[in-house]
Amino acid sequence: MAQALLSIQILPKVNAGEEVIPYVDRAIEIIKASGVLYRVGPLETTMEGDLDQLLDIVKQMNTAMFEKGSPSVMSQIKLVVDGQEGASMARLLQKYPDGK
């Protein structure tokens, strides 16, 4: 499958007064454990890799939210797939490698 970039903002529903941060931290742990190249941003995390693998990671992240007790999860995803050159964070960020 083509190289892809997938950005995700995972929004688990939590109980009143419960912090969402531990849920987000768990989602990022799943990305980190996968071994794919990733970059955490303030509103979303971007991953780079094989499309099927990235979609599997999204499934794992959503499953983990339910396992932590969230009754529902919204995942907002942006996806770029490039079948010729392969999608690349490095190429897209050449001009702004440090985000500035």
DSSP file with accessible surface (Angstrom, degrees, kcal/mol):
  #  RESIDUE AA STRUCTURE BP1 BP2  ACC     N-H-->O    O-->H-N    N-H-->O    O-->H-N    TCO  KAPPA ALPHA  PHI   PSI    X-CA   Y-CA   Z-CA
    1    1 A M              0   0  141      0, 0.0     3,-0.1     0, 0.0     0, 0.0   0.000 360.0 360.0 360.0 155.5    0.0    0.0    0.0
    2    2 A A        -     0   0   23      1,-0.1    49,-1.3    48,-0.1     2,-0.2  -0.224 360.0 -96.6 -66.1 152.3    1.1    3.6   -0.6
    3    3 A Q  E     -AB  50  82A  70     79,-0.6    79,-1.9    47,-0.2    84,-1.1  -0.485  53.2-172.2 -67.3 137.8    2.9    5.6    2.0
    4    4 A A  E     -AB  49  81A   0     45,-2.9    45,-2.3    77,-0.2     2,-0.4  -0.906  27.4-142.1-135.1 158.9    0.4    7.8    3.9
    5    5 A L  E     -AB  48  80A  12     75,-2.7    75,-2.7    -2,-0.3     2,-0.4  -0.985  21.6-175.4-116.4 133.7    0.1   10.6    6.4
    6    6 A L  E     -AB  47  79A   0     41,-2.4    41,-2.9    -2,-0.4     2,-0.4  -0.987   6.6-166.7-133.4 120.5   -2.7   10.4    8.9
    7    7 A S  E     -AB  46  78A  14     71,-2.8    71,-2.4    -2,-0.4     2,-0.4  -0.908  13.4-172.3-104.4 136.7   -3.5   13.1   11.4
    8    8 A I  E     -AB  45  77A   5     37,-2.7    37,-2.3    -2,-0.4     2,-0.5  -0.990  23.0-170.6-135.0 137.5   -5.8   12.2   14.2
    9    9 A Q  E     - B   0  76A  55     67,-2.3    67,-2.7    -2,-0.4     2,-0.5  -0.990  21.5-158.3-118.4 112.7   -7.6   14.1   17.0
   10   10 A I  E     - B   0  75A  13     -2,-0.5    65,-0.2    65,-0.2    17,-0.1  -0.836   9.4-173.2 -99.0 130.1   -9.2   11.6   19.3
   11   11 A L  E     - B   0  74A  69     63,-3.3    63,-1.8    -2,-0.5     2,-0.2  -0.772   5.0-171.9-126.0  84.2  -12.0   12.9   21.5
   12   12 A P  E     - B   0  73A  10      0, 0.0     2,-0.4     0, 0.0    61,-0.2  -0.510  27.4-119.1 -76.3 142.8  -13.2   10.3   24.0
   13   13 A K        -     0   0  127     59,-3.0    59,-0.3    -2,-0.2     2,-0.3  -0.682  38.0-170.7 -76.3 133.6  -16.3   11.1   26.0
   14   14 A V        -     0   0   40     -2,-0.4     3,-0.1    56,-0.1     6,-0.1  -0.857  26.3 -93.4-124.4 162.9  -15.5   11.2   29.7
   15   15 A N    >   -     0   0  106     -2,-0.3     3,-2.6     1,-0.2    -1,-0.0  -0.356  60.0 -76.8 -71.0 154.9  -17.5   11.4   32.9
   16   16 A A  T 3  S+     0   0  109      1,-0.3    -1,-0.2    -2,-0.1     3,-0.1  -0.249 121.1  13.2 -52.9 129.6  -18.2   14.8   34.5
   17   17 A G  T 3  S+     0   0   85      1,-0.3     2,-0.3    -3,-0.1    -1,-0.3   0.322  97.8 125.2  84.4  -7.8  -15.2   16.1   36.3
   18   18 A E    <   -     0   0   73     -3,-2.6    -1,-0.3     1,-0.1     2,-0.3  -0.655  61.9-121.2 -87.0 139.0  -12.9   13.4   34.7
   19   19 A E        -     0   0  130     -2,-0.3     4,-0.3     1,-0.1    -4,-0.1  -0.573   9.5-154.6 -78.3 141.0   -9.8   14.6   32.8
   20   20 A V  S >> S+     0   0   54     -2,-0.3     4,-2.0     1,-0.2     3,-0.9   0.703  79.2  85.0 -85.1 -20.4   -9.4   13.7   29.2
   21   21 A I  H 3> S+     0   0   90      1,-0.3     4,-3.2     2,-0.2     5,-0.2   0.871  83.8  54.9 -55.5 -44.6   -5.6   13.9   29.3
   22   22 A P  H 3> S+     0   0   61      0, 0.0     4,-1.8     0, 0.0    -1,-0.3   0.874 109.2  50.2 -59.3 -31.5   -5.0   10.3   30.5
   23   23 A Y  H <> S+     0   0    4     -3,-0.9     4,-2.1    -4,-0.3    -2,-0.2   0.932 111.8  46.0 -68.1 -46.7   -7.1    9.1   27.6
   24   24 A V  H  X S+     0   0   43     -4,-2.0     4,-2.4     1,-0.2     5,-0.2   0.916 110.4  54.2 -63.7 -41.2   -5.0   11.1   25.1
   25   25 A D  H  X S+     0   0   83     -4,-3.2     4,-2.2     1,-0.2    -1,-0.2   0.907 107.9  50.5 -58.8 -40.5   -1.8   10.0   26.7
   26   26 A R  H  X S+     0   0   87     -4,-1.8     4,-1.7    -5,-0.2    -1,-0.2   0.913 108.5  51.9 -64.8 -40.8   -2.9    6.4   26.3
   27   27 A A  H  X S+     0   0    2     -4,-2.1     4,-1.7     1,-0.2    -2,-0.2   0.925 110.3  48.3 -61.7 -41.9   -3.7    7.0   22.6
   28   28 A I  H  X S+     0   0   36     -4,-2.4     4,-2.9     1,-0.2    -1,-0.2   0.882 105.9  58.3 -68.9 -33.6   -0.2    8.5   22.1
   29   29 A E  H  X S+     0   0  107     -4,-2.2     4,-2.6     1,-0.2    -1,-0.2   0.898 104.6  51.8 -59.7 -39.0    1.3    5.5   23.9
   30   30 A I  H  X S+     0   0   10     -4,-1.7     4,-1.2     2,-0.2    -1,-0.2   0.921 110.6  47.2 -64.8 -43.0   -0.3    3.2   21.3
   31   31 A I  H >X>S+     0   0    1     -4,-1.7     4,-0.7     2,-0.2     5,-0.6   0.953 112.8  49.3 -61.8 -48.7    1.2    5.3   18.4
   32   32 A K  H ><5S+     0   0  138     -4,-2.9     3,-1.2     1,-0.2    -2,-0.2   0.920 109.7  51.3 -58.3 -44.2    4.6    5.3   20.1
   33   33 A A  H 3<5S+     0   0   88     -4,-2.6    -1,-0.2     1,-0.3    -2,-0.2   0.760  98.7  67.7 -66.4 -22.8    4.5    1.5   20.6
   34   34 A S  H <<5S-     0   0   34     -4,-1.2    -1,-0.3    -3,-0.6    -2,-0.2   0.747  99.8-132.5 -70.4 -25.6    3.6    1.0   16.9
   35   35 A G  T <<5 +     0   0   70     -3,-1.2    -3,-0.1    -4,-0.7    -2,-0.1   0.424  57.8 136.9  87.3  -0.6    7.0    2.2   15.7
   36   36 A V      < -     0   0   14     -5,-0.6    -1,-0.3     1,-0.1     2,-0.3  -0.409  65.5 -98.5 -76.0 156.5    5.7    4.5   13.1
   37   37 A L  E     +C   48   0A 101     11,-0.9    11,-2.6    -3,-0.1     2,-0.3  -0.557  57.0 168.2 -69.0 133.5    7.1    8.0   12.6
   38   38 A Y  E     -C   47   0A  68     -2,-0.3     2,-0.4     9,-0.2     9,-0.2  -0.976  29.7-155.2-148.3 162.3    4.9   10.4   14.4
   39   39 A R  E     -C   46   0A  99      7,-2.4     7,-2.5    -2,-0.3     2,-0.4  -0.959  16.2-142.9-142.8 119.5    4.7   14.0   15.5
   40   40 A V  E     -C   45   0A  74     -2,-0.4     5,-0.2     5,-0.2    -2,-0.0  -0.696  23.1-176.7 -83.7 130.8    2.5   15.2   18.4
   41   41 A G        -     0   0   31      3,-2.0    -2,-0.0    -2,-0.4     0, 0.0  -0.695  41.3 -98.9-117.5 175.3    0.9   18.7   17.9
   42   42 A P  S    S+     0   0  136      0, 0.0     3,-0.1     0, 0.0    -2,-0.0   0.782 120.1  19.9 -68.5 -25.4   -1.2   20.8   20.2
   43   43 A L  S    S+     0   0  129      1,-0.3     2,-0.3   -34,-0.0    -3,-0.0   0.544 131.9   6.2-119.9 -14.0   -4.5   19.7   18.5
   44   44 A E        -     0   0   57    -35,-0.1    -3,-2.0    -5,-0.0     2,-0.4  -0.978  61.7-123.0-161.8 164.9   -3.7   16.5   16.7
   45   45 A T  E     -AC   8  40A  12    -37,-2.3   -37,-2.7    -2,-0.3     2,-0.4  -0.969  21.6-149.5-118.7 135.3   -1.0   13.9   16.1
   46   46 A T  E     -AC   7  39A  28     -7,-2.5    -7,-2.4    -2,-0.4     2,-0.3  -0.892  11.8-169.1-107.8 133.9    0.3   13.0   12.7
   47   47 A M  E     -AC   6  38A   0    -41,-2.9   -41,-2.4    -2,-0.4     2,-0.4  -0.897   7.0-153.7-117.8 151.5    1.6    9.6   11.8
   48   48 A E  E     +AC   5  37A  31    -11,-2.6   -11,-0.9    -2,-0.3     2,-0.3  -0.985  44.7  74.1-126.3 133.2    3.5    8.4    8.7
   49   49 A G  E    S-A    4   0A   7    -45,-2.3   -45,-2.9    -2,-0.4     2,-0.2  -0.994  79.7 -13.2 164.6-163.5    3.5    4.9    7.3
   50   50 A D  E  >  -A    3   0A  52     -2,-0.3     4,-2.6   -47,-0.2     5,-0.2  -0.453  58.3-129.5 -67.6 133.1    1.6    2.2    5.5
   51   51 A L  H  > S+     0   0   23    -49,-1.3     4,-2.6     1,-0.2     5,-0.2   0.903 106.6  50.2 -54.9 -47.2   -2.1    3.1    5.2
   52   52 A D  H  > S+     0   0   96      1,-0.2     4,-2.0     2,-0.2    -1,-0.2   0.909 111.7  48.6 -60.4 -41.4   -3.3   -0.2    6.5
   53   53 A Q  H  > S+     0   0   81      2,-0.2     4,-2.2     1,-0.2    -1,-0.2   0.919 110.9  50.4 -64.3 -43.4   -1.0    0.0    9.5
   54   54 A L  H  X S+     0   0    0     -4,-2.6     4,-2.0     1,-0.2    -2,-0.2   0.916 110.4  49.1 -63.2 -41.1   -2.1    3.5   10.3
   55   55 A L  H  X S+     0   0   67     -4,-2.6     4,-2.1     1,-0.2    -1,-0.2   0.883 109.0  53.4 -66.4 -35.2   -5.7    2.6   10.1
   56   56 A D  H  X S+     0   0   79     -4,-2.0     4,-2.4    -5,-0.2    -1,-0.2   0.904 106.5  52.7 -64.1 -40.0   -5.0   -0.4   12.4
   57   57 A I  H  X S+     0   0    2     -4,-2.2     4,-2.6     2,-0.2    -2,-0.2   0.915 106.7  53.0 -61.7 -41.6   -3.4    2.0   14.9
   58   58 A V  H  X S+     0   0   15     -4,-2.0     4,-2.4     1,-0.2    -1,-0.2   0.926 108.8  49.8 -60.1 -43.1   -6.6    4.2   14.8
   59   59 A K  H  X S+     0   0  140     -4,-2.1     4,-2.6     1,-0.2    -1,-0.2   0.928 110.8  49.3 -60.9 -44.6   -8.6    1.1   15.6
   60   60 A Q  H  X S+     0   0   85     -4,-2.4     4,-2.4     1,-0.2    -1,-0.2   0.894 109.7  52.1 -61.7 -41.1   -6.3    0.3   18.5
   61   61 A M  H  X S+     0   0    4     -4,-2.6     4,-1.5     2,-0.2    -1,-0.2   0.925 111.0  46.5 -61.6 -45.6   -6.6    3.8   19.8
   62   62 A N  H  X S+     0   0   32     -4,-2.4     4,-1.7     1,-0.2     3,-0.2   0.925 111.3  51.7 -64.8 -42.7  -10.4    3.7   19.8
   63   63 A T  H  X S+     0   0   71     -4,-2.6     4,-2.4     1,-0.2    -1,-0.2   0.918 107.0  54.1 -59.0 -42.0  -10.5    0.3   21.4
   64   64 A A  H  X S+     0   0    3     -4,-2.4     4,-1.7     1,-0.2    -1,-0.2   0.849 103.1  56.5 -63.5 -32.9   -8.2    1.6   24.2
   65   65 A M  H  <>S+     0   0    0     -4,-1.5     5,-2.4    -3,-0.2     4,-0.4   0.922 109.1  45.8 -65.3 -41.8  -10.6    4.5   24.9
   66   66 A F  H ><5S+     0   0  107     -4,-1.7     3,-1.4     1,-0.2    -2,-0.2   0.908 109.7  54.7 -65.7 -40.7  -13.4    2.1   25.5
   67   67 A E  H 3<5S+     0   0  143     -4,-2.4    -1,-0.2     1,-0.3    -2,-0.2   0.819 105.0  54.0 -62.4 -30.9  -11.1   -0.1   27.7
   68   68 A K  T 3<5S-     0   0   92     -4,-1.7    -1,-0.3    -5,-0.2    -2,-0.2   0.531 130.4 -94.5 -80.5  -8.0  -10.4    3.0   29.8
   69   69 A G  T < 5S+     0   0   45     -3,-1.4    -3,-0.2    -4,-0.4    -2,-0.1   0.469  73.4 146.0 113.1   2.1  -14.1    3.5   30.3
   70   70 A S      < -     0   0    4     -5,-2.4    -1,-0.3    -6,-0.2   -56,-0.1  -0.579  37.4-154.3 -72.4 129.6  -15.2    6.0   27.6
   71   71 A P  S    S+     0   0   84      0, 0.0     2,-0.3     0, 0.0    -1,-0.2   0.739  76.9   9.4 -76.9 -20.4  -18.7    5.2   26.5
   72   72 A S        -     0   0   57    -59,-0.3   -59,-3.0    -7,-0.1     2,-0.4  -0.990  64.3-156.5-155.7 156.7  -18.1    6.8   23.0
   73   73 A V  E     -B   12   0A  30     -2,-0.3     2,-0.5   -61,-0.2   -11,-0.0  -0.999   4.1-159.0-139.2 135.7  -15.2    8.2   21.0
   74   74 A M  E     -B   11   0A 108    -63,-1.8   -63,-3.3    -2,-0.4     2,-0.5  -0.973  11.5-169.0-111.5 128.1  -15.0   10.7   18.1
   75   75 A S  E     -B   10   0A  33     -2,-0.5     2,-0.6   -65,-0.2   -65,-0.2  -0.970   5.8-160.2-118.2 116.6  -11.9   10.5   16.0
   76   76 A Q  E     -B    9   0A  96    -67,-2.7   -67,-2.3    -2,-0.5     2,-0.4  -0.868  19.5-171.7 -96.5 124.7  -11.3   13.3   13.5
   77   77 A I  E     -B    8   0A  74     -2,-0.6     2,-0.4   -69,-0.2   -69,-0.2  -0.935  22.4-167.3-125.3 138.8   -8.9   12.2   10.8
   78   78 A K  E     -B    7   0A 130    -71,-2.4   -71,-2.8    -2,-0.4     2,-0.4  -0.980  20.5-169.2-116.1 137.9   -7.0   13.9    8.0
   79   79 A L  E     -B    6   0A  82     -2,-0.4     2,-0.4   -73,-0.2   -73,-0.2  -0.988  16.5-177.8-137.0 131.4   -5.5   11.5    5.5
   80   80 A V  E     -B    5   0A  77    -75,-2.7   -75,-2.7    -2,-0.4     2,-0.4  -0.999   7.2-176.5-125.3 126.9   -3.0   11.9    2.6
   81   81 A V  E     -B    4   0A  68     -2,-0.4     2,-0.5   -77,-0.2   -77,-0.2  -0.991   3.8-172.2-123.7 128.0   -2.0    9.0    0.5
   82   82 A D  E     -B    3   0A  47    -79,-1.9   -79,-0.6    -2,-0.4     4,-0.4  -0.931   6.6-175.9-123.7 105.9    0.5    9.3   -2.3
   83   83 A G  S    S+     0   0   69     -2,-0.5    -1,-0.1   -81,-0.2   -79,-0.0   0.587  81.8  40.8 -77.3 -10.6    0.9    6.3   -4.5
   84   84 A Q  S    S+     0   0  187    -81,-0.1    -1,-0.1   -82,-0.0    -2,-0.1   0.869 132.0  10.8-102.2 -60.7    3.8    7.7   -6.5
   85   85 A E  S    S-     0   0  137    -82,-0.1    -2,-0.1   -83,-0.0    -3,-0.0   0.706 101.6-119.3 -92.3 -22.6    6.2    9.6   -4.2
   86   86 A G        -     0   0   11     -4,-0.4   -82,-0.2   -83,-0.1     2,-0.1   0.390  31.9 -86.0  84.6 131.3    4.9    8.4   -0.9
   87   87 A A        -     0   0    5    -84,-1.1     2,-0.4    -5,-0.3   -83,-0.1  -0.471  51.8-173.9 -69.5 142.1    3.5   10.9    1.6
   88   88 A S     >  -     0   0   21     -2,-0.1     4,-2.0     1,-0.1     5,-0.1  -0.968  32.1-158.4-147.2 125.5    6.2   12.4    3.9
   89   89 A M  H  > S+     0   0   17     -2,-0.4     4,-2.1     2,-0.2    -1,-0.1   0.909 100.4  55.8 -63.8 -41.7    6.2   14.7    6.9
   90   90 A A  H  4 S+     0   0   69      1,-0.2     4,-0.4     2,-0.2    -1,-0.2   0.914 109.0  45.8 -59.0 -43.8    9.9   15.6    6.2
   91   91 A R  H >4 S+     0   0   90      1,-0.2     3,-1.0     2,-0.2     4,-0.3   0.928 114.7  46.9 -66.8 -42.5    9.1   16.7    2.7
   92   92 A L  H 3< S+     0   0  116     -4,-2.0     3,-0.3     1,-0.2    -1,-0.2   0.781 117.1  44.1 -70.9 -24.8    6.0   18.7    3.7
   93   93 A L  T >< S+     0   0   53     -4,-2.1     3,-0.8     1,-0.2    -1,-0.2   0.299  77.1 111.3-102.8   9.9    7.9   20.3    6.6
   94   94 A Q  T <  S+     0   0  151     -3,-1.0    -1,-0.2    -4,-0.4    -2,-0.1   0.883  83.8  43.9 -50.2 -43.6   11.1   21.1    4.7
   95   95 A K  T 3  S+     0   0  162     -4,-0.3    -1,-0.3    -3,-0.3    -2,-0.1   0.770 127.7  29.1 -75.3 -24.9   10.4   24.8    4.9
   96   96 A Y    X   +     0   0  113     -3,-0.8     3,-1.9     1,-0.1    -1,-0.2  -0.442  67.3 157.1-133.8  60.2    9.3   24.8    8.6
   97   97 A P  T 3  S+     0   0   90      0, 0.0    -1,-0.1     0, 0.0    -3,-0.1   0.812  81.9  39.7 -62.2 -29.1   11.2   21.9   10.2
   98   98 A D  T 3  S-     0   0  105      2,-0.2    -2,-0.0    -5,-0.1    -5,-0.0   0.273 120.4-104.4-102.7  11.3   10.9   23.3   13.7
   99   99 A G    <         0   0   57     -3,-1.9    -3,-0.1     1,-0.2    -4,-0.0   0.582 360.0 360.0  82.1  10.1    7.3   24.5   13.2
  100  100 A K              0   0  186     -5,-0.0    -1,-0.2     0, 0.0    -2,-0.2  -0.861 360.0 360.0-119.1 360.0    8.2   28.2   12.8
